[in-house]
């Protein structure tokens, strides 16, 4: 942390499906020097996606939504460029495996579909936002506090995730670390809308409970876990992720075969925050950390070598 000038860190390591190491280090804010502690909350960024995938899979079990029903049948999307009819092929399965053909973010522009949905890989937060809005509609609630309340009841409380939320609240406002961008403090952000792609707020001990659930098969049917963790898209040799050993995507995580077994992993990157998680189901091992700066992956390059688990 010192060599990389990482201000704050929340980290947990799992062995034999239990947390064996958990620490909170550093400071919340370079200016105030307030200390990071066990209550400090970080932006989870894209670690939102695997947890949202777990939530969505629970809703498929309840019959709220089907993995393979075209999403337009639930909710018409008005933002597709040139009214490209290929979007009518898109399903929840394609969203969670990043095979919709949507861009990562459209940034208020019409959404241009890159390829026939289901035929290739294209990482997309935009598609997750579509699915988030659709899920709220199906559950007859709003995609602000309403959807997060259902998430709390269905996922957070059963898993014991006491301070994990997709929207801002009083506890988060009082305990959130400041993000740091090139040494500058990021303005405090408390999301008002549930973003299945990026708005998660949590810390390492809370998130480790989700990873343990994935390792032990808690909270979902075994058939649901089997569906969630099988490969749904295999990367081409030209894919940038192939070049670092990742071979495909399941429903929520990237997959990387290693000498220790299959690693399921995800990274997170919001402005001023970076995070990483992984787990091995057979070895019952996992790791998660959150930083309040943009040096998270550089940090793991050092930590991963020490743990014999390079990125």
BELGIFEN-V466685 format. One record per helix or strand of 3 or more residues. SS is the DSSP state (@ for helix, = for strand). FROM is the first residue (numbers start at 0). LEN is the number of residues. If there is no record, write none. Layout:
SS/FROM/LEN ; SS/FROM/LEN
This chain:
=/7/8 ; =/17/10 ; =/40/5 ; @/46/15 ; @/70/3 ; @/80/3 ; @/84/5 ; @/91/5 ; @/124/14 ; @/144/15 ; @/169/6 ; =/199/3 ; @/203/13 ; @/221/8 ; @/241/3 ; =/253/5 ; =/260/10 ; =/272/8 ; =/284/7 ; @/295/11
